[in-house]
Amino acid sequence: MILEGYFVFSPEFYKEKTACYLAEVWKEYSKGDSRYAARDSGIVSVEGITAVLEGPACLIAMYAIATRKSYSYILQLAISLGQLYGTAVYFITSFLEGDNFAASMFYYYAYYIFANSFWIVIPTLIIIRCWKKICAAFQVQDQKKTKIR
């Protein structure tokens, strides 16, 4: 919410000299994907959804996990699917536009590929875990129904 929210709601971050750490983070990241500095509408949209919807949902998920709420797995699954969707849009739009947004090959592989790989791997692992937990819960419920009959 904070990192991506700053990007979305501070459109002039790349123009001004500032002591703000978040502005410097985005200026540095823009070396790997100049669409951030150019304020590409697709990028702003994806980051906006992440900051405004997925960020608060993550806070709710943390609460649900900590208090062992029954909806925690569904919420984690939904957030992770949203993250995978956003990451797919991020990479597909870059590919369709020529995939030439990095200042150098170092920034391309360090920021664009490596840093974003976590947004594929981690949600995928969470989705697999949640899927297994949800399926197991339904199996238990089906077994209980079978015993009652």
C-alpha positions in Angstrom: 0.0 0.0 0.0 2.8 2.4 0.9 5.3 1.7 -1.9 2.9 1.3 -4.7 0.5 3.9 -3.3 3.3 6.5 -3.4 3.9 5.7 -7.0 0.3 6.0 -8.0 -0.6 9.1 -6.0 2.7 11.0 -6.5 2.8 11.6 -10.3 5.7 14.0 -10.2 8.1 11.7 -8.2 10.6 11.4 -11.0 10.8 15.2 -11.8 11.7 16.6 -8.4 14.8 16.4 -6.3 13.6 15.2 -3.0 14.9 13.5 0.1 11.9 11.1 0.0 13.1 7.6 0.1 10.1 6.3 -1.8 10.7 8.7 -4.7 14.3 7.4 -5.0 13.1 3.8 -5.0 10.8 4.5 -8.0 13.5 6.5 -9.8 15.9 3.6 -9.3 13.3 1.0 -10.4 12.5 3.1 -13.5 16.0 2.1 -14.8 14.6 -1.4 -15.2 11.3 -0.3 -16.6 11.0 3.3 -17.9 7.2 2.9 -18.2 7.2 4.0 -14.5 8.9 7.3 -15.1 6.7 7.8 -18.2 3.6 7.2 -16.1 2.3 4.5 -18.5 -1.5 4.2 -18.0 -1.3 0.4 -17.8 1.4 0.5 -15.1 -0.4 3.2 -13.1 -3.6 1.1 -13.3 -2.0 -2.1 -12.2 -0.1 -0.4 -9.4 -3.3 1.5 -8.3 -5.3 -1.7 -8.0 -2.5 -3.3 -6.1 -2.2 -0.4 -3.6 -5.9 0.3 -3.2 -7.5 -3.1 -3.3 -4.8 -5.8 -2.8 -3.0 -3.9 -0.1 -5.9 -3.6 2.3 -7.0 -7.1 1.4 -3.5 -8.3 2.6 -4.1 -6.6 5.9 -7.4 -8.4 6.3 -5.7 -11.6 5.3 -3.0 -11.1 8.0 -5.8 -10.6 10.6 -7.6 -13.7 9.3 -4.5 -15.8 9.4 -3.5 -14.6 12.9 -7.0 -15.2 14.3 -7.5 -18.5 12.4 -10.6 -17.3 10.6 -12.2 -19.8 8.2 -12.0 -17.3 5.3 -8.3 -16.8 5.4 -7.5 -19.3 2.6 -10.2 -18.0 0.3 -8.8 -14.5 0.9 -5.2 -15.6 0.3 -6.2 -17.3 -2.9 -8.1 -14.3 -4.2 -5.2 -11.9 -3.4 -2.7 -14.3 -5.0 -4.8 -14.7 -8.2 -5.0 -10.9 -8.3 -1.3 -10.6 -8.0 -0.7 -13.1 -10.7 -3.1 -11.4 -13.0 -1.4 -8.0 -12.4 2.0 -9.6 -13.1 0.7 -11.1 -16.3 -0.7 -7.8 -17.4 2.7 -6.2 -16.5 4.7 -8.6 -18.6 2.3 -9.0 -21.5 2.0 -5.2 -22.1 5.7 -4.9 -22.0 6.1 -7.7 -24.5 3.4 -6.3 -26.8 5.1 -2.9 -26.7 8.5 -4.2 -27.7 10.0 -5.0 -24.2 12.7 -2.3 -24.5 12.1 -0.3 -21.4 15.3 -0.9 -19.4 18.4 1.4 -19.3 20.7 -1.6 -19.7 20.8 -5.4 -19.6 21.9 -5.3 -16.0 18.7 -3.4 -15.0 16.6 -5.5 -17.2 17.7 -8.7 -15.5 18.1 -7.4 -12.0 14.9 -5.3 -11.7 12.6 -6.4 -14.5 13.2 -10.1 -14.5 14.6 -11.0 -11.0 12.7 -8.6 -8.8 9.4 -9.4 -10.5 10.0 -13.2 -10.4 9.0 -13.1 -6.8 5.5 -11.8 -7.8 5.1 -15.0 -9.8 6.7 -17.6 -7.5 5.3 -16.5 -4.1 1.6 -16.1 -5.2 1.8 -19.5 -7.0 3.0 -21.2 -3.9 0.3 -19.6 -1.9 -2.3 -20.6 -4.4 -1.2 -24.2 -4.4 -1.2 -24.3 -0.5 -4.7 -22.7 -0.3 -6.0 -25.0 -3.0 -4.9 -28.0 -1.0 -6.3 -26.7 2.2 -9.7 -25.8 0.7 -9.9 -29.2 -1.1 -9.0 -31.0 2.2 -11.7 -29.0 4.0 -14.3 -30.0 1.5 -13.3 -33.7 1.7 -13.7 -33.6 5.5 -17.1 -32.0 5.1 -18.1 -34.6 2.4 -17.0 -37.4 4.8 -19.1 -36.0 7.6 -22.2 -35.8 5.3 -21.6 -39.4 4.2 -21.4 -40.6 7.9 -24.6 -38.8 8.8 -26.6 -40.4 6.0 
